[in-house]
Amino acid sequence: MDTNNTSRKDFLASLFTTGLVLAGCSSKKSPFELGAEEGVKATGQKVKLLSVDGEIIEVDKAFLKPVPELPSLTNSQERTGIPGKKFVMVIDLSRCKNLRKCQQACNHMHHVHSNLNWLKVYPMGEGEHTAPYWQPTTCMHCDEPPCVKVCPVDATFKRQDGIVLIDADRCIGCRFCMAACPYSIRVFNWEKPDTIPEELCGKPYSCETSMPQKVGTVGKCDFCPDMARKNELPHCVTACPNGTFFFGDLNEDSVTNGAETFRFSDLVKDKAGYQLMEDLGTKPSVYYLPPSARNFPFEKGLENETEKS
């Protein structure tokens, strides 16, 4: 009988002790109280947390640090791409007036350094007696990308949806990819972008947004896959007032500039579409429509040629 009473007392005592712990009455000093020594003033508002020892402790809100925003996609998901898609772009050279709105939008939305351009606009001419024209040039997102083959650390990679991206967390700045690209579209980040906002600096790098750019790494046009996940068009497409850029899905055989939508195969066939340097076997995902029946004469675009290409 005495044994039973003793056991009951021990059991009740253990329950009482557990209750004190759960109520935040642990005798151990909270590590968060060290914040007071750093000049942090307590607010008096307490929150309960689970300590590393498995105990519930009460902590003043002033000593809590905000948790960094985690990316919505894992690195593996970003490197895999969007299932069932094969993205393609068509650029109608007859509509380009060298306004460079596409270039400005790309630079602004990706916080590219002011001395660099991911999208370039070149004055072109086939010969002495041929009419010149303006050619916007992006990354070609090749089906056989030479840049991917030469990267020694798998920083440049091709996704299943056809987009070629750069993982800046892996890039070592060797610039082999720049040397291998026949379109000379890649740029090197010699210095930190001068327009990057403070809140972006603390975020982890995302392959889909290509931000934030890092010093000593390579950057380029990324086809804005973060916009594609939201069923929206790349920034260069929406920024062009003349509808020069068309973007879409090869599997759906459809491309659009937002105002007009075409069957991709018919558009390329009917307007004699072609790929740049297709004889190299890179199989670009960007197609061009020749500058026939142009909307604007070449000279109209010269006023913007003072800006960097």
Summary of the structure (lengths in Angstrom):
residues: 309
radius of gyration: 28.7
end to end distance: 95.3
largest distance: 115.5
contacts: 874
relative contact order: 0.17
helix: 29%
strand: 17%
